[in-house]
Amino acid sequence: MDYYSHIISGIAVASVASSQLKSKWQMPATFFAGAVGAILPDIDTLTLHKDFDTTIGACLRLHESGR
């Protein structure tokens, strides 16, 4: 749940920042950057998720477990 609240708060901050943009095509990139920026502190805990090794770990070809 903590991940989701960080992502939502990052998108909320990005929506305020994107309201100052003149170009509308930059809005999705701003929302994505806000979400990524908000989740960055949680990257170390994402590796402890039960399905990380079989999904993202396998995709990135990680050999060591995050646990």
Secondary structure, DSSP 8 states (H G I E B T S, - for coil): -HHHHHHHHHHHHHHHHHTT-S-GGGHHHHHHHHHHHHHGGGHHHHTTSTTTTTTHHHHTT--S---
